Amino acid sequence: MRPSVLALTVLSLCTALAGCKTTPANVAAANLERSHQVDRARQDLQQIPPPSKALYLNVQRLEDWQNPSLTVQEKMITVHVVAPDANPSDLGRGTMLRPDAARMQILNIDAKDLPQALNAIPKEAWPYGRVVAIEEARDAPAAARPQLRRNIESALDTLTNIGIVADEWSDNRPVGNR
């Protein structure tokens, strides 16, 4: 091979390699950072009391659920949080002046950000303790169901890893053994 052809080949190879955005070192560093974030989330979430089955087993409709809940979709997770009522008085609670729905906050996140998102929820928004309701997206097409199930399983693994109990729901009803 001539020196100019060899130099051109080496130059094009270096250019191609330089264009790659992820190298094994970057992937390892990203995985290490994600692991540290999960550890921090697990430690912070330990400040929330353990789940109280006496409180959440009585909930029979997802609309009545007061803890954070997750709706798993194909490409994201929707986190539903009911913010605690700042007014301790029962006067006007649930009426037009103080609607419960006004305290609902909805956030769409990437599945990899689940530990950080749950860690950011205030302690007061966890009245049942460290438990979340989790459900598949209700309006997903049948072809998307296998991917949704994989996403649910991945979210359940993440929740277990950070010390949060998952109460699975389907069609607005609890599923399986609670």
Summary of the structure (lengths in Angstrom):
residues: 178
radius of gyration: 22.6
end to end distance: 70.6
largest distance: 88.6
contacts: 442
relative contact order: 0.17
helix: 46%
strand: 18%
